[in-house]
Amino acid sequence: MSSKFSRNFLIAVSALIIVPFMALAADAAAGLSSATSEEYGEYLTTSDGFAVYQFVRDSEDESACVGSCTNNWYPVLAGVDGDVAVEGDVDADLVGTVVREDGSVQITYGGHPLYTSRHDDVGETNGQNIGRESFNLVSLAGEPITEAAEAAAVELDEEVLAGLMADGENVYRMHCVACHGDQGQGGVGPSLAANAFLNDTNSLIDQVLVGFPEHGMPPFAGVLDDHEISSLLTFIRSSFNNDYGPVLEEEVAQRR
């Protein structure tokens, strides 16, 4: 068998395998559903359970998340036929589509293009407020969810709380001030002042543990112990015009 024939034969066989696979992937039913979290209440998801987000820079029926933006935020695409299945309380009248620059068809809800976050697994909302609050979860009414639901703050003895605050400030000065500013005003990193993301306790702990390397924030799971992370988060949640209460060591330990 000649090398030219062998090469052409392999290409043909590969096409027979790859093309049907691509067709099956394209024909997979696209859909929207919903989930509920303690932090944000009921929010929109894909049919397979990934949280979906709006981008604040999008205009109605037009996506501004193109190029490198899609490395972190994946457009939610319709199936090859353009149909979108809806489940539960999702309002079918709010569902639409928009054609992206690359020709793919993106699902919209209430006129807003939808995305999933590379930082989420099923049931997670780690993408909320990442990128200086530029992406937000979506309510079933089609509105952005910009603030976490009010949660009952943990109450600690005043002396214990004062100790956490003092330890947390030391950790902050050592590890965080260069990026977030001495008053939480931001700089290289986002502002922590009056930041609603800090009320999402689980996502906040996860952010510190795993970091955000592509934006310059290293993981601290191997650097700080549970007490140090607990005190740090207690300090920033109770400073810089934030009033979200302490974070306990056991809460950090559960997220490791």
Secondary structure, DSSP 8 states (H G I E B T S, - for coil): --HHHHHHHHHHHHHHHHHHHHHHHHHS--EEEEEEETTTEEEEEETTS-B-EEETT-BTTB----GGGGGTEEE-B--TT---EE-TT--GGGEEEEE-TTS-EEEEETTEE-EEETT--TT--TTTTHHHHTEEEE-TTS-EE-S----------HHHHHHHHHHHHHHHHHHTHHHH-TTS--SSS---TT-GGGG-HHHHHHHHHH-BGGGTB---TTTS-HHHHHHHHHHHHTSTT-------HHHHHHH-
